[in-house]
Amino acid sequence: MAFCEDCGAPLSEGVLFCENCGAKVTENKSAAVRSGKAVIEEGILYTNLPLLAESLQKTEGEVTVILEKFIETAQNRGIGYQLCDASKSIAGCGSVDQHIAIIKALVEKNHPKYLFIIGSSKIIPSIVWKNEASDFESDADVSSDLPYSTLDTASPFDGQEYDFDNCLKVGRLPESGIDLEKYFENLKAVCGKLEEVKTFALSAQVWQEESADIYKNISDRQVFTSPACENTTITNLIEENTNLFLFNLHGSNKTEFWYGQTGNEYPTAMDHNSLSYVTSPYFLMVEACYGAFYEGRSCVNSILLSALKGKCISFLGSSRIAFGTPCPQGCCADVIAEEHLKNLKKGMSAGESLSLARKALMQDDSEESIKTLAEFSLYGDPSARMKGEPVASKGLFSKDNSKSFTKGVHIPLPNIRRAIKMELTTVNEKIAAAIEEMVYSKYEDFKGIKPKYYKSSKDNDYSAVFKKQGVIGDQLVTVKFEKDGKVKNILESK
């Protein structure tokens, strides 16, 4: 039996971290065979082997071999992943708090940059927070992987402080219907090796102007729109070797499709087969409501799962209703999309690109932006990059960093300074009339719908929320305004 060099505890066969103290295991016969290439960036490959094996209908040994092979190929590109099996410390699926405790111990000992979760939320749970943005009547909660990045499970609506320069870069690979070996092969074939970035963008027609403003950061091509493009014709537009996608479409938790829009018309723009013929491994960003909603779904009714089953190696999307604007300057999902895509094109890893996007998003600490922060998660290897190689950089809480995960210490980001709470309120009749008339003139299909007015815990911030039941689910228009009626922004649900 092998023993931990740090604490002396016995080591289970095959583990790459000590289950007692979290120290990295340097010698273990069943650990992955390492290649001669130097490790530039460190990461944790995190799963629950018994639950993952059961879901994949394989033995634990078979799954371990697949994961160890990935670890070996990852080192060939300078990424030193170490396998951690949470089942050694947690019975069953466990809670997010239990998993965070394990990861904190690993981080303090080994200072990794990446956390790659293997398994859906039934293997390693996502957190579910109460939604305290003004659309809470449509979304009662928000599902999120954010705590695995910040190592803090408290709700961001409670005024949490985060540091996105100093956090884990996190991605998750759900196992539902996905061939892990095929995904890892796609990753190996393309990661860091793309000589040419080939892009495609599809937008709902009503958001064409804002989509073009985002797309110009990565391409000089045109943005295609829907209804002109539908799921039956999209294969005629996308080149087979496209490797970077932007979709600014509607989504729904009622159906498996993504939709375009013009006026009150919502044609089906994308389905689970729309990208099945793409031959090159690719990166994808989608702004749609529920664009990454997958719990309880399969590859035939989830574009996320069908994409990862195919050639997609990196997918960024939302678990709930997302917001944006029809034209520049964008907000919420638009900010996430723009920052993530342009940093991917520069050669940053998917995890780094998302962290920078979150940092940019938090320049606006409205309740909708905080919800956006929570609901957008990355699916796939967070160390994946389009071109170039990793650059030596400090991992989370590197040895010369004095911060520690002692009880009660949080990772600070001063951009979120106070709790955001929305309370029903009344506003001056003249202000209400002016806001309602403005919305009715701009959105004919919302005529006659009376909004609910909310006051934020932030001084002088108000919201008028117009909601109607549309053909694809709840549709919302939110007007942000100050106490005197000055309109700050208009947000539309995706």
N, C-alpha and C positions, 0 to 999 in steps of 0.2 A: 504493500500500500504506500502511496505517495503522501507526503505531509507538506503543509504550507511552510515556506521558509520564514514568513513573517510572524505567524502566531502559533505554529506547530500543530494546527488542527489537521485531522485526516482529510484527504481529498478524494471525492468520488471519482470513479474512472471517467476520463474524458473531459472533465470540466476545465475551463481555462481561467476561472476566477475562484478564489477560495470562498466557500459558502459561509465561512465564519467571519472573516475580516474584510473580504473584498479584494485582497491583493492579487495581482496578476500571477498566474502559474507559469513559471518559466520552463518546467520540465513535466511532461505528462504523456505517457506513451500513446494514448488515444487522441491526443490533441492533433490538430491539423499539421501536416508537414509544411514547414515554411520554406519559401524560395529564398534565393540569395539577395533579392532586391531590398534595399533599405526602406524601412518604414518612415514615411514623412508625416502622415497624420494617423492618429489612433481613433478607434471606434469600438463600440459595444454592439455585438449581434445578440439581441435580446428576445427570448421566447419562453414558452412553457412547453417543453418537449412532449410530455405525455398527451396534453390536450391537442397540440399541433399534429402529432402522429395519428391520434384518433380521428381528427377531422380529415386528414389526408388519406386515411385508411392504409397507413404504412406502419412499420415497426419503428420504435424510437431509434434503433440502430440505423435503419435506412435513412431516416431524416437527418440524423447526425452526420452521416457520410455526405449527404447533399450540402449541408451547411458548412462542413469542413472543407469541401471542395471549393465552395464560394470564398471562404476565408483565404485559401491559398491563392486563388486567382486575383482576389482584391489586393493582396500584397504585391502582386506583379505590377500593379499600378500605384504602389506606394501607400496603400491604406492598410493599416494593421488592425483588423477586426479581431476581437476576442469574444468567444461564445459564452453567454451566461444563460443558464437554464433556471428560470424562476421557480420551477417546481421543487427545487432542492430546499427552498425556504418557505414556500407558500402552498397551502393545500387548496386544490381546485384553481379556479380562475383568480381568486383574490380580489382585493380592492386596489384602486389607484394609489391610495396612501401606502399600502404595503409594497407595491412595486417601486414607488418613489424612494422609500427607505432603502431598498436594495441598491437602486441606481445611485443614490447619494453616497453610499459606502464605496461603490466602485469608482465614482468620480473623484472622491477625495484621495483614493489610493493611486489612481492611474491617469487622471487628467485627460480623458478622451475628448475629441471634438464632435464625434458623431454617435448617434444612437439609432440603430436600425432595428425596428420592431418587426418580428416575423410572426404574423398571425392577425386575424381580425379581432374585433373588440370582444368576442367570446373567448379568445385565447389570452390576450392582454387587454384589459378593459380601457376604453376611453372614459374620460370624466364627463358627467352631465351636470351642467350648471343651470340654475333658474335664469331664464331670459328676462333681463330688466330693461331692455330697450323698448321703444314705444310700439313695437310690433308684437308684444307678448301675447296678445289675444290670438295671433296666428301661430306663433312659435312659443310654446310654453317654456321650452328649455333649449339649451345649446350643447351639442356633443362636441368634444374637443380633445386633441392630443397635446394642447399647449402645456399642460403640467409637466410632461416629459421633457420639454425644452427648458422650462424655467425652474423645475423641481419645486414647484409651489402649487398646491392644490386649491388654495383659496380663490374665490371667484374674482375675475378682473373687474367686475362691476362694483366690488367692494373697495376700490381704490388701491389695488395692488400696484407694486412698483417692480418693473422688470428691466433687465439690461440685455438687449439683443446683440450687443457686441460680445457678451460674455455669457453665452448660454449653449446648451447642447443643440446641435443641428439634427433634427429628428425626422425620420420618414418611417412609414409603416407599409408592409406588404401583406394585405389580406390573403388568406389561403383559399378562399371560397372559389372553387372551379379553376384555380390557377395552377399551372405546372411550374413549381419552383425552379426545377432544373432548366426549363425553357427560358424563364425570366432571367436567371443568372447567366445563361448563354448569350441572350440579347445584350445584357449589360456588359459582358466581357467583350463582345464584338464591337461595341461602339464607344464605350466610356472613354472620353478624352481624345478620341480618334477622328472626330468629324472634321474633315478638311473644309467643307462648305456647309454653312447653315442655310437650309432651304425651308422657307416659312410658308404658312397658310393661315389666313384669318377669315372667320365667318361671323357676321354680326346680325342681330335683328335690325331691320331697316331703320327703325326709330332711334337706334343708338349708333348709327353709322358714323356720325361726326366724332363722337367720343372714341369709338373703336379705332378710327383712323389716326386720332391723336396719340393713342397708345401704340399702334402698330408702326408708326413712323420711327420709333426707337429701335426697331429691329429689322425693318425692311422698307424698300421703296416700292413694293408691290401694292396692288389694290386690295381693299377689303371687300370680300364678297358679302352679299346680304341675302337675307331670307325675309320675304317669300320668293324672291327670284331664284334662290337656291333652296331645294328641299331634299329630304332624305332619299328620294328616288333619283335625284340628279347629281348629288354631291360627288359621286364617284367620277363624274366627267370633269371635275374641276381640280381635284387634289392629285398632284403628282405622286407616284408610288414611292419616291425616295424623299418625300417631305420629312423633316426631322424636328420641326418646332411649330406648334400649333397654338393659336389663340381663338377661343370661342367666347363671344359675348352674346349669349342667348338666354332665353327663358328656360327655367326648369321647374319641376313639380315633384312633390312627394306622393302624388296621386298616380302618376304614370312614370314610365321609364324613359320618356323622350326628352329631347331639348327642342325648343321652339323658336321660330322667328316671330316677327310682328310688324305689321303695318296697320295703323288704325286699330280696329277691333278684330283683326284677322290674325290668327296664331297658327301658321302652318307647321307641320312637323319638319324640323330641319335636320335632326340627327337621331339615329337609333343605334342599337348595339352592333349592327353590322356595318355602320358607315365608315369605319376605319379598318375593317378586317382585311382589306386588300393592300394596305400600306406595307411595303416590303422592308423599309429601314426602321431600326429602333428609333423611337422618338420621345420628345418631351412635350407635355401638354399643359396648358393653363385654361381653365374654364371659369367664367364669372357667374354662371347660371345659379339660381336658387336650387339647392339640393343637388348641385352638380356632382358632388362626391358622396351622395347618400347611398349607402350600400347594405346597412343592417337588414337582415331578413330577405335579401335579394340574391339573385344568382347572375351568372354571366348573360343570360338572355333577357334580363330586365334591369340591368345596371350597366351604363356606359363605362363607368369606372372599372368594374370587374372585367368586362369584355375587352377593354383597352389593355389592361395589365395581362390578360390572358394572351393577347396578341403581341404587338411589337412595342407597346408603351413601356418605357423604363422609368418615367417620372411624370406624375400627375398631381396637379395642385387644384383643389376645388373645395366647395363649401358643403357643410353638413345640413345647413338650414337656409332660410330666406336670406338672400344677399341683396345689397343695395348699391346703386351707382347713379350717375347722372347721364342725361341724353347727350350732353355736349360738354366740352372743356369748360372749366376745370373739373376733372373727374374727382370722385371721392370713393371711400370704402373699397369695394371690390376693384374699381378702376385703378386705385393706387397700388393695391397688391399686384394686379396684373402687370402694370407698367414696370414697376421696380423689379419684379421677379424675372420677367422676360428679358429685359435689357441686361441684367446681371448674368443670366444664363448665357446669353450670346457673347458676353465678354470672356466666358470661360470659367466663371465661378461655379462651385458645386451647387446642386439644387438646394441643399440645406442652408448654405451661406446666402443664396439668393433670396430665400424665404425670410431669413432673419433680417436682411437689409430691407426687404419689403415691409415687414412688421415695424421696423424702426421708422420708416417713412410714414407709415399709416398713423403712428402715434403722435405725429405733429398735430393731428386733430383728435382731441380726446372726447368727442361726442359719444353718446351711448351707441349709436350705429357703428362707429368705428371700433368701439370696444367689442361689440358683437362680432364684427368682421374679424378682428384679431383672434377671437375664440374659435370661430366656425371654420376658418380656412386651414386645412391640414395638407401635408405632403404625403403622397403615396409612392413608394419606391425607395431605392437606396439614396439617402441624403448626401452621400459622397459622390454621386454620379455627376459628371460634368460633360459638356459638349466637346470641348477641346482643351488641350494643354494638360499639364500635370499638376498635382497638388503642390503647394508651396509651404515650406516649413512654417508653422505658426503655433502659438501656444494653445493648448486645449483648455477646457473649462477648469478654472481654479488650478492653474499651473503652479509648480512648486514655489515660485517666487512671488506668488499672490497670497496675501495675508488673510483673505476671506476664508471663512470656514462655515460648514453647515451645522453649527451649534444650534440648539433649540431656539426658535424664535427669530433666527436671522433669515432675511429674505434677500434676494438678488435685486439691487436697486436700479430702477429706471425712472428718472424724475419726470418723464413725460406724462404719466398718469398721476395726478396729484390729489384727486379726491374721488369719493364714491359717486357713482352716477345712479340716481334713482328717478323714476318717472312717476308723477302723481297726477291723476285727473284734476282738471281745473276748469275755470271759466275765464274767458277773455272779453275785453271790451267789444260790444256789439258791432261797432263800426269796423274795428280791426278784423273781427271774424267775417263780416260780410265781404270785406275787400279780399281777404285770403280765399274765401270760397268762390268768389266771382273769378279770381285769377285762375284757380284750378279748373273751374267749369269751362272757361274759355280756351284753356290749353289742352284739357283732356275731356273731350265730348262724352265719352262713355262713362265718366264719373259725375255727370250732371245730376243734380238732385240728391247726391249722397252727402249726408251731413257728417263732418269729421268729428273725431274726439280730440279734445285739446288736453295737452299734458304740459306740466311745468317740470323742468329738470332741477335737480339739486344744485346745478350750476346757476348762479345768479343771472336773471334776465334771459334765460334760454327757454324757449317754448317750442312745442311741436303740434302741428295739426295733422292728424293721421286720417287719411281717406282710405277706406277699405271696401272692396267689392268682391263678390264671388265671381271669378272669371271661368272661362272654359277649361283652364288648366289648374285651377285652384285659386287661393286668395291672391288678389293683386292689390298693391298698396302704393299710394303716393303720399309722401311725408314732406310737409313744408316746415323748415326750420326758421324761426323768426325770433326777434327780440321783443321785449316788453312793449315797446312803442309801435310794434307792427312791422318794423323793418325786416324784410325777408333776407335771410342769410344763404339759404340753399334749398333746392328741391331735389328730393331723392325718389327714385323709382325702384320697386322690387324687380329683381331679375327674373 
